[in-house]
Amino acid sequence: MAGRLIKLIFIVPLAILGMFLFAFIGGEIVLQLWNWLMPPLFGLPVLTFWKALGLLALCRILFGGFGWHRPRRYVFRDRADGRCGRLTPEERDRFRQRVRERIREYLGVDPSAPKPEAH
């Protein structure tokens, strides 16, 4: 119990320091890149550190989220894996065959036509 408390006494201040350091470095990178590119290219005003840090936070909110959700590209895969994982191999083969047939019908492809050879 005492060992955990001692770890927390050292880890918590280091974590807080790490967050401040990360914010400082991120803000400084945005500041330097903005002031190097935007005023000469587009005539935009020069930023201060605090405005650069605010811009960094705004971009994170608008484009990056907070990491609380999985990217949408994985949601369908997880759902499909959950449903298809319960199928027997025979059921999976029948499902694949039905999907192929529906795609061929939709595209108007004749299933009896010879397949093109891959080169």
PyRosetta script that sets phi, psi and omega in degrees:
from pyrosetta import init, pose_from_sequence

init()
pose = pose_from_sequence("MAGRLIKLIFIVPLAILGMFLFAFIGGEIVLQLWNWLMPPLFGLPVLTFWKALGLLALCRILFGGFGWHRPRRYVFRDRADGRCGRLTPEERDRFRQRVRERIREYLGVDPSAPKPEAH")
pose.set_psi(1, -45.6)
pose.set_omega(1, -179.1)
pose.set_phi(2, -68.2)
pose.set_psi(2, -32.0)
pose.set_omega(2, 178.5)
pose.set_phi(3, -64.3)
pose.set_psi(3, -39.3)
pose.set_omega(3, 178.0)
pose.set_phi(4, -65.8)
pose.set_psi(4, -40.3)
pose.set_omega(4, 179.6)
pose.set_phi(5, -63.8)
pose.set_psi(5, -41.5)
pose.set_omega(5, 178.7)
pose.set_phi(6, -64.8)
pose.set_psi(6, -40.6)
pose.set_omega(6, 176.7)
pose.set_phi(7, -60.1)
pose.set_psi(7, -44.3)
pose.set_omega(7, -179.9)
pose.set_phi(8, -63.2)
pose.set_psi(8, -37.2)
pose.set_omega(8, -179.7)
pose.set_phi(9, -62.0)
pose.set_psi(9, -32.7)
pose.set_omega(9, 179.2)
pose.set_phi(10, -89.8)
pose.set_psi(10, -36.2)
pose.set_omega(10, -174.8)
pose.set_phi(11, -73.9)
pose.set_psi(11, -43.0)
pose.set_omega(11, -175.8)
pose.set_phi(12, -61.3)
pose.set_psi(12, -49.6)
pose.set_omega(12, 177.5)
pose.set_phi(13, -63.1)
pose.set_psi(13, -35.3)
pose.set_omega(13, 177.6)
pose.set_phi(14, -67.0)
pose.set_psi(14, -38.1)
pose.set_omega(14, 178.1)
pose.set_phi(15, -65.4)
pose.set_psi(15, -43.0)
pose.set_omega(15, 178.9)
pose.set_phi(16, -64.7)
pose.set_psi(16, -43.4)
pose.set_omega(16, 177.1)
pose.set_phi(17, -61.7)
pose.set_psi(17, -40.7)
pose.set_omega(17, 178.0)
pose.set_phi(18, -62.3)
pose.set_psi(18, -40.6)
pose.set_omega(18, 178.2)
pose.set_phi(19, -64.3)
pose.set_psi(19, -43.8)
pose.set_omega(19, 178.5)
pose.set_phi(20, -64.2)
pose.set_psi(20, -41.0)
pose.set_omega(20, 179.2)
pose.set_phi(21, -64.8)
pose.set_psi(21, -42.6)
pose.set_omega(21, 177.9)
pose.set_phi(22, -61.8)
pose.set_psi(22, -44.4)
pose.set_omega(22, 178.7)
pose.set_phi(23, -64.5)
pose.set_psi(23, -40.9)
pose.set_omega(23, 179.9)
pose.set_phi(24, -63.8)
pose.set_psi(24, -46.9)
pose.set_omega(24, -179.1)
pose.set_phi(25, -65.4)
pose.set_psi(25, -43.4)
pose.set_omega(25, 178.1)
pose.set_phi(26, -61.6)
pose.set_psi(26, -45.1)
pose.set_omega(26, 178.1)
pose.set_phi(27, -62.6)
pose.set_psi(27, -40.2)
pose.set_omega(27, 179.8)
pose.set_phi(28, -67.4)
pose.set_psi(28, -38.1)
pose.set_omega(28, 178.0)
pose.set_phi(29, -65.2)
pose.set_psi(29, -45.6)
pose.set_omega(29, 177.9)
pose.set_phi(30, -61.9)
pose.set_psi(30, -43.7)
pose.set_omega(30, 179.3)
pose.set_phi(31, -58.3)
pose.set_psi(31, -50.3)
pose.set_omega(31, -177.2)
pose.set_phi(32, -65.6)
pose.set_psi(32, -44.2)
pose.set_omega(32, 180.0)
pose.set_phi(33, -65.5)
pose.set_psi(33, -43.4)
pose.set_omega(33, 179.8)
pose.set_phi(34, -61.2)
pose.set_psi(34, -52.5)
pose.set_omega(34, -176.1)
pose.set_phi(35, -67.1)
pose.set_psi(35, -22.3)
pose.set_omega(35, 177.6)
pose.set_phi(36, -80.9)
pose.set_psi(36, -38.0)
pose.set_omega(36, -173.1)
pose.set_phi(37, -101.0)
pose.set_psi(37, -48.1)
pose.set_omega(37, -166.9)
pose.set_phi(38, -71.3)
pose.set_psi(38, -46.4)
pose.set_omega(38, 179.3)
pose.set_phi(39, -61.1)
pose.set_psi(39, -45.9)
pose.set_omega(39, -179.9)
pose.set_phi(40, -69.9)
pose.set_psi(40, -34.9)
pose.set_omega(40, -176.2)
pose.set_phi(41, -79.2)
pose.set_psi(41, -44.2)
pose.set_omega(41, -171.6)
pose.set_phi(42, -120.8)
pose.set_psi(42, 0.8)
pose.set_omega(42, 179.5)
pose.set_phi(43, 70.4)
pose.set_psi(43, 23.8)
pose.set_omega(43, 178.6)
pose.set_phi(44, -80.6)
pose.set_psi(44, 159.2)
pose.set_omega(44, -177.1)
pose.set_phi(45, -70.9)
pose.set_psi(45, 157.8)
pose.set_omega(45, 175.5)
pose.set_phi(46, -74.8)
pose.set_psi(46, 140.7)
pose.set_omega(46, -179.0)
pose.set_phi(47, -95.2)
pose.set_psi(47, 153.2)
pose.set_omega(47, 168.3)
pose.set_phi(48, -91.6)
pose.set_psi(48, 170.7)
pose.set_omega(48, 179.6)
pose.set_phi(49, -59.2)
pose.set_psi(49, -43.6)
pose.set_omega(49, -175.6)
pose.set_phi(50, -68.8)
pose.set_psi(50, -34.8)
pose.set_omega(50, 175.7)
pose.set_phi(51, -69.0)
pose.set_psi(51, -37.3)
pose.set_omega(51, 177.3)
pose.set_phi(52, -65.3)
pose.set_psi(52, -39.9)
pose.set_omega(52, 177.5)
pose.set_phi(53, -65.6)
pose.set_psi(53, -39.1)
pose.set_omega(53, 176.0)
pose.set_phi(54, -65.0)
pose.set_psi(54, -39.6)
pose.set_omega(54, 177.2)
pose.set_phi(55, -64.3)
pose.set_psi(55, -40.3)
pose.set_omega(55, 177.4)
pose.set_phi(56, -61.6)
pose.set_psi(56, -44.8)
pose.set_omega(56, 178.6)
pose.set_phi(57, -64.9)
pose.set_psi(57, -41.6)
pose.set_omega(57, 179.2)
pose.set_phi(58, -62.3)
pose.set_psi(58, -44.3)
pose.set_omega(58, 178.9)
pose.set_phi(59, -64.2)
pose.set_psi(59, -37.2)
pose.set_omega(59, 178.3)
pose.set_phi(60, -64.4)
pose.set_psi(60, -41.4)
pose.set_omega(60, 179.3)
pose.set_phi(61, -67.4)
pose.set_psi(61, -46.8)
pose.set_omega(61, -175.1)
pose.set_phi(62, -73.4)
pose.set_psi(62, -39.9)
pose.set_omega(62, -171.1)
pose.set_phi(63, -113.4)
pose.set_psi(63, -22.9)
pose.set_omega(63, -173.2)
pose.set_phi(64, -108.8)
pose.set_psi(64, -18.0)
pose.set_omega(64, -175.2)
pose.set_phi(65, 67.3)
pose.set_psi(65, -163.7)
pose.set_omega(65, -179.9)
pose.set_phi(66, -120.1)
pose.set_psi(66, 12.3)
pose.set_omega(66, 178.7)
pose.set_phi(67, 76.0)
pose.set_psi(67, 18.3)
pose.set_omega(67, -178.1)
pose.set_phi(68, -88.0)
pose.set_psi(68, -7.3)
pose.set_omega(68, -178.5)
pose.set_phi(69, -134.8)
pose.set_psi(69, 158.5)
pose.set_omega(69, 176.4)
pose.set_phi(70, -81.2)
pose.set_psi(70, 148.6)
pose.set_omega(70, 175.6)
pose.set_phi(71, -57.6)
pose.set_psi(71, 146.1)
pose.set_omega(71, -175.3)
pose.set_phi(72, -59.0)
pose.set_psi(72, -26.9)
pose.set_omega(72, -176.8)
pose.set_phi(73, -65.4)
pose.set_psi(73, -19.5)
pose.set_omega(73, 179.9)
pose.set_phi(74, -92.9)
pose.set_psi(74, -17.4)
pose.set_omega(74, -174.9)
pose.set_phi(75, -64.1)
pose.set_psi(75, -48.3)
pose.set_omega(75, -179.7)
pose.set_phi(76, -62.1)
pose.set_psi(76, -42.5)
pose.set_omega(76, -179.3)
pose.set_phi(77, -62.0)
pose.set_psi(77, -42.4)
pose.set_omega(77, 179.1)
pose.set_phi(78, -63.0)
pose.set_psi(78, -43.5)
pose.set_omega(78, 179.8)
pose.set_phi(79, -63.6)
pose.set_psi(79, -44.5)
pose.set_omega(79, -179.2)
pose.set_phi(80, -66.4)
pose.set_psi(80, -41.5)
pose.set_omega(80, 178.3)
pose.set_phi(81, -62.0)
pose.set_psi(81, -37.7)
pose.set_omega(81, 178.7)
pose.set_phi(82, -65.4)
pose.set_psi(82, -40.1)
pose.set_omega(82, -179.5)
pose.set_phi(83, -77.4)
pose.set_psi(83, -45.3)
pose.set_omega(83, -176.6)
pose.set_phi(84, -75.8)
pose.set_psi(84, -22.1)
pose.set_omega(84, 179.7)
pose.set_phi(85, -66.2)
pose.set_psi(85, -21.4)
pose.set_omega(85, -179.7)
pose.set_phi(86, -89.4)
pose.set_psi(86, -6.7)
pose.set_omega(86, -178.1)
pose.set_phi(87, -80.6)
pose.set_psi(87, 148.3)
pose.set_omega(87, 172.4)
pose.set_phi(88, -76.9)
pose.set_psi(88, 163.6)
pose.set_omega(88, 178.8)
pose.set_phi(89, -58.0)
pose.set_psi(89, -36.1)
pose.set_omega(89, 178.9)
pose.set_phi(90, -67.0)
pose.set_psi(90, -43.3)
pose.set_omega(90, 178.6)
pose.set_phi(91, -63.8)
pose.set_psi(91, -38.6)
pose.set_omega(91, 178.7)
pose.set_phi(92, -63.7)
pose.set_psi(92, -42.0)
pose.set_omega(92, 178.0)
pose.set_phi(93, -64.6)
pose.set_psi(93, -42.0)
pose.set_omega(93, 177.7)
pose.set_phi(94, -63.6)
pose.set_psi(94, -39.8)
pose.set_omega(94, 178.2)
pose.set_phi(95, -62.6)
pose.set_psi(95, -46.4)
pose.set_omega(95, 179.0)
pose.set_phi(96, -60.6)
pose.set_psi(96, -41.7)
pose.set_omega(96, 179.9)
pose.set_phi(97, -63.2)
pose.set_psi(97, -42.3)
pose.set_omega(97, 178.5)
pose.set_phi(98, -63.5)
pose.set_psi(98, -40.6)
pose.set_omega(98, 179.0)
pose.set_phi(99, -63.8)
pose.set_psi(99, -44.8)
pose.set_omega(99, 178.7)
pose.set_phi(100, -60.4)
pose.set_psi(100, -42.4)
pose.set_omega(100, 179.6)
pose.set_phi(101, -63.2)
pose.set_psi(101, -43.1)
pose.set_omega(101, 179.6)
pose.set_phi(102, -64.9)
pose.set_psi(102, -38.5)
pose.set_omega(102, 178.0)
pose.set_phi(103, -65.2)
pose.set_psi(103, -42.8)
pose.set_omega(103, 178.6)
pose.set_phi(104, -62.7)
pose.set_psi(104, -41.5)
pose.set_omega(104, 178.0)
pose.set_phi(105, -62.5)
pose.set_psi(105, -44.3)
pose.set_omega(105, -178.7)
pose.set_phi(106, -63.3)
pose.set_psi(106, -42.0)
pose.set_omega(106, -178.5)
pose.set_phi(107, -82.3)
pose.set_psi(107, -12.0)
pose.set_omega(107, -179.2)
pose.set_phi(108, 75.2)
pose.set_psi(108, 31.7)
pose.set_omega(108, -179.7)
pose.set_phi(109, -93.2)
pose.set_psi(109, 135.5)
pose.set_omega(109, 178.1)
pose.set_phi(110, -79.2)
pose.set_psi(110, 118.9)
pose.set_omega(110, -177.8)
pose.set_phi(111, -67.0)
pose.set_psi(111, -21.4)
pose.set_omega(111, -179.8)
pose.set_phi(112, -85.2)
pose.set_psi(112, -8.0)
pose.set_omega(112, 179.8)
pose.set_phi(113, -69.1)
pose.set_psi(113, 145.4)
pose.set_omega(113, 179.5)
pose.set_phi(114, -65.5)
pose.set_psi(114, 144.5)
pose.set_omega(114, 179.9)
pose.set_phi(115, -77.9)
pose.set_psi(115, 140.8)
pose.set_omega(115, 176.7)
pose.set_phi(116, -67.1)
pose.set_psi(116, 144.9)
pose.set_omega(116, -179.6)
pose.set_phi(117, -80.8)
pose.set_psi(117, 140.2)
pose.set_omega(117, 177.7)
pose.set_phi(118, -84.9)
pose.set_psi(118, 136.9)
pose.set_omega(118, -179.6)
pose.set_phi(119, -109.8)
pose.dump_pdb("model.pdb")
